[in-house]
C-alpha cells in the first residue's frame, strides 16, 4: 500500500493520501476516523492506526466509493516535516571506501555501535524537486539510502520487536556538499552545513506488509541503484547492511522516544555516491542541468533536478 503527501492539481493545501486500487488517491482524513482534535492534517497523525491496522485500511481503500484525487501536481516528502531525522552509517563498503579516500582505516568501534547523526528534518523535499548546491560549495553529491519511517511511539525497543514499529519504507537522497562537509568534519563534529540544505525523500511511503516475502529475520533484501542523466552509477542491495534495520531502531530508541513519522536513514549503500566512485569516474560532481534518479525495488524512483543557485534561496519542495 502506497501512502503519500501530495499537492493536488487545484493547488490546495498538501493532503496525506493513500493510493486507491481504482486509480488516483484517497484523502486519509476522509477514509479514516477523526483524531481527538478534529481531522488530522499530517501523514504522521495517521501512522499509528495504519501500522496497527494495515489490513483494515487496505479493505477500506478497496471498498471506498467516495471522491478521489485523480492526479497530483506535486509529491512532497511522504512525511514533509518528521519529528526527527536520524541518519545512520551502516553499510560497511561505503564506510570503508569513504574513509580510505581520506587516508583513514576503519574505526573498530564502528562494528560494535550503529552510529548516526541528526540531520535537518525541516529541509526535506519531495520527488522531482529542484535543488541547488549551498553557497560556497562546488562539490554537490547524491547519496543512495533506504528510508525507514517509524509508525508508533516506542522507547528502548528490542531488536526482536523492532519490525513492529515500522510503518514502511521510502527512498532518501542525502544530498551532500562535500567541500563544506570536509572542512567542518576536520574539526571533529558534523556533518552539518554540508548536509542540511536539502534532503530528497519519496516518492512514496510503502507499508511494511508489502515486504513480508523479502524480510528474513533481521534482513531486508531490495535492489538499489542510482542514475545521473540516465547513466547508471550505483548499484547495491539493502541486504548488505552490516547493522540491520532492527539494530538501527534499537539503537535510536535506546533511552529516547521514537515517534510516528520519525525518519531513519540507512546510510549510503556501497558505490552509492560520487565521493565513493570518484568524480573523475562519474563525469564530475553534480552540476546544474543534471537529473539524479534513485531507485529501490518496490519503492519507485526518486527524481531530483539540479539547478543553478539563486542567491541562496531555499530549494523548492
C-alpha positions in Angstrom: 0.0 0.0 0.0 1.4 3.4 -1.0 1.0 6.5 1.1 2.0 10.0 0.1 1.6 13.7 0.8 0.5 15.4 -2.3 -0.4 18.9 -3.6 -3.5 18.4 -5.8 -3.8 19.9 -9.2 -6.1 22.6 -7.9 -3.2 23.9 -5.9 -4.9 23.4 -2.5 -3.0 22.6 0.7 -0.9 19.4 1.0 -3.0 16.3 1.6 -2.0 13.0 3.2 -3.4 10.3 0.9 -3.4 6.5 0.2 -3.3 5.1 -3.3 -6.7 3.9 -4.5 -6.9 0.4 -6.1 -9.2 2.1 -8.6 -6.7 4.7 -9.5 -5.8 8.1 -8.1 -5.6 9.0 -4.4 -8.0 8.9 -1.4 -7.7 11.6 1.2 -6.8 9.8 4.5 -8.9 12.2 6.6 -11.9 11.1 4.6 -11.1 7.4 4.7 -10.3 7.2 8.4 -11.9 8.3 11.6 -11.3 11.8 13.2 -8.5 12.4 15.5 -9.2 13.8 19.0 -8.6 17.3 17.8 -10.6 17.1 14.6 -9.4 15.8 11.2 -5.7 15.1 11.3 -3.7 17.1 8.8 -0.4 15.3 8.5 0.6 11.8 7.5 2.3 11.1 10.8 -1.0 11.7 12.6 -2.4 8.6 10.9 0.6 6.3 11.2 -0.1 4.6 14.5 -3.5 3.5 13.3 -2.2 2.5 9.9 0.7 0.5 11.4 -1.6 -1.4 13.9 -4.5 -1.9 11.4 -2.9 -2.0 7.9 -5.3 -4.7 6.6 -8.3 -2.6 7.8 -7.0 0.4 5.8 -6.5 -1.7 2.7 -10.0 -3.0 3.0 -11.5 0.5 3.4 -9.5 1.7 0.4 -10.7 -1.2 -1.8 -14.3 -0.5 -0.8 -14.1 3.3 -1.0 -16.7 4.8 -3.3 -16.2 8.5 -2.3 -14.3 11.2 -4.1 -10.7 10.6 -5.2 -7.9 12.9 -6.2 -7.3 11.8 -9.8 -3.8 13.2 -10.1 -1.3 15.2 -8.1 0.5 18.5 -9.0 3.4 17.5 -6.8 4.6 14.8 -4.5 6.1 16.1 -1.3 8.2 14.0 1.1 5.8 11.4 2.4 6.2 12.9 5.9 7.2 16.5 5.0 8.3 17.5 8.5 9.1 14.4 10.5 9.5 14.8 14.3 13.2 13.7 13.9 15.5 12.5 11.1 18.4 10.2 12.2 20.8 9.2 9.5 23.0 6.1 10.2 26.3 5.0 8.6 25.6 1.3 8.3 26.9 -0.1 5.0 30.5 -1.3 5.5 31.6 -1.0 1.9 30.6 2.7 1.8 32.3 3.4 5.2 35.5 1.6 4.3 35.8 3.2 0.9 35.0 6.8 2.0 37.5 6.5 4.9 40.2 5.0 2.7 39.8 8.0 0.3 40.7 10.2 3.3 43.6 8.0 4.3 41.8 6.6 7.3 41.4 3.0 8.5 38.2 1.6 9.9 37.4 2.5 13.5 37.0 -0.8 15.4 34.1 0.7 17.4 32.1 1.1 14.1 31.5 -2.7 14.1 30.0 -2.5 17.6 28.0 0.7 17.6 25.4 1.7 14.9 26.2 5.4 14.8 24.0 8.2 13.4 23.8 11.9 13.3 20.7 14.1 13.5 20.0 15.7 10.1 17.7 18.7 9.3 14.2 17.4 9.4 12.9 20.8 8.2 14.7 20.7 4.8 13.1 17.6 3.2 12.0 17.9 -0.4 9.9 15.5 -2.5 10.0 13.9 -5.9 11.2 15.9 -8.9 12.3 18.8 -6.6 14.7 21.4 -7.9 17.8 21.6 -5.7 21.0 23.6 -5.8 24.3 23.5 -4.0 24.6 25.7 -0.9 26.6 28.9 -1.1 30.3 28.3 -1.2 30.0 24.7 -2.4 31.2 23.3 -5.8 31.2 19.6 -4.9 27.5 18.6 -4.8 26.9 14.8 -4.4 24.0 12.4 -4.1 23.7 9.5 -1.6 21.5 6.5 -2.2 19.8 5.4 1.0 16.8 3.5 2.3 14.5 5.4 4.5 12.6 3.7 7.4 9.5 5.5 8.7 8.5 4.8 12.3 4.8 4.0 12.8 4.2 4.2 16.5 5.8 5.6 19.7 8.4 3.4 21.4 11.4 3.6 23.7 14.1 1.1 24.4 12.8 -1.1 21.6 14.4 -4.5 21.4 15.8 -5.9 18.2 13.2 -8.7 18.3 10.3 -6.2 18.4 11.7 -3.5 16.1 9.9 -4.5 12.9 6.5 -4.0 14.6 7.4 -0.3 15.0 8.0 0.3 11.2 5.2 1.9 9.2 7.1 1.4 5.9 9.9 2.4 3.7 10.9 5.1 1.3 13.9 6.4 -0.7 16.3 9.0 0.6 18.7 11.1 -1.5 21.0 12.5 1.2 22.4 15.4 -0.8 25.9 16.4 0.3 28.1 19.4 -0.2 31.4 17.5 0.1 33.7 20.5 0.2 31.7 22.1 3.1 31.5 18.7 4.8 35.2 18.0 4.5 36.1 21.3 6.2 33.7 21.1 9.1 34.3 17.5 9.9 38.0 18.2 10.2 37.1 19.9 13.4 35.7 16.7 14.8 32.0 17.4 14.5 29.4 17.3 11.7 28.3 16.8 9.1 26.2 19.9 9.5 26.2 22.6 6.7 27.4 20.0 4.3 24.1 18.2 4.6 21.3 20.4 6.0 20.4 22.4 2.9 18.2 19.7 1.3 17.4 16.0 1.5 15.1 14.5 -1.1 12.7 11.8 0.2 10.0 9.8 -1.6 8.2 9.4 -3.9 6.0 7.3 -1.6 5.9 5.5 1.8 5.2 1.8 1.1 3.8 0.0 4.1 5.9 -2.8 5.6 3.3 -5.5 4.8 4.3 -5.3 1.2 7.7 -6.7 2.0 7.0 -9.7 4.1 8.4 -12.0 1.4 11.8 -10.2 1.4 12.3 -9.9 5.1 14.1 -12.8 6.7 14.7 -12.3 10.4 16.7 -9.1 10.6 17.5 -8.9 6.8 15.6 -6.9 4.2 16.5 -7.6 0.6 15.8 -4.9 -2.0 17.9 -3.9 -5.0 19.1 -0.3 -5.1 20.5 1.8 -8.0 21.3 5.4 -8.9 21.5 7.0 -12.3 22.7 10.5 -13.3 21.3 11.8 -16.6 20.2 8.2 -17.5 23.7 6.7 -16.8 23.8 4.1 -14.0 26.5 4.9 -11.5 25.5 3.0 -8.4 24.1 -0.5 -7.6 23.6 -2.4 -4.4 21.2 -4.2 -2.1 19.7 -3.3 1.3 20.7 -6.8 2.5 24.4 -5.6 2.5 23.7 -3.6 5.7 26.3 -4.5 8.4 24.0 -3.2 11.1 20.4 -4.4 10.4 17.3 -2.2 10.4 16.1 -3.7 13.7 19.5 -2.9 15.2 19.3 0.7 14.0 15.8 1.1 15.5 17.0 -0.4 18.8 20.0 2.0 18.9 17.9 5.0 18.0 15.4 4.2 20.7 17.9 3.5 23.5 17.0 5.9 26.3 15.0 8.0 23.8 11.4 8.1 22.5 10.7 7.4 18.8 7.6 9.0 17.4 5.2 8.3 14.5 6.8 9.8 11.4 10.4 9.7 12.6 12.7 9.1 9.6 15.7 6.8 9.9 18.2 6.7 7.1 20.3 3.6 6.4 23.3 5.5 5.3 24.8 5.2 1.8 24.9 1.8 0.1 28.2 0.7 -1.3 29.0 2.6 -4.5 26.1 4.9 -3.7 27.7 8.3 -4.2 30.2 10.2 -6.3 32.6 10.6 -3.3 33.0 6.8 -3.3 33.2 6.3 -7.0 35.5 9.3 -7.6 34.3 12.4 -9.6 36.9 11.5 -12.2 34.9 8.4 -13.0 31.4 9.8 -13.0 31.7 13.0 -15.1 32.4 15.2 -12.0 30.3 16.4 -9.2 26.6 17.2 -9.7 26.0 20.4 -11.7 23.0 22.4 -12.9 21.1 20.5 -15.5 21.8 17.1 -14.0 19.0 14.8 -13.1 19.5 12.2 -10.4 17.2 9.2 -10.2 17.4 6.9 -7.2 15.5 3.6 -7.5 14.9 1.0 -4.8 12.9 -2.2 -5.7 9.2 -1.8 -4.9 9.6 1.8 -3.7 9.7 3.5 -7.1 12.1 6.2 -8.4 13.0 9.4 -6.6 14.0 12.1 -9.1 16.0 15.2 -8.2 16.8 18.1 -10.6 19.9 20.1 -10.0 19.6 23.8 -10.8 21.6 27.0 -10.6 21.9 28.5 -7.2 19.7 31.6 -6.9 21.1 33.9 -4.2 21.0 31.3 -1.5 17.2 30.9 -1.6 15.9 27.5 -0.3 15.1 24.7 -2.7 11.6 24.4 -3.9 9.7 21.4 -2.4 
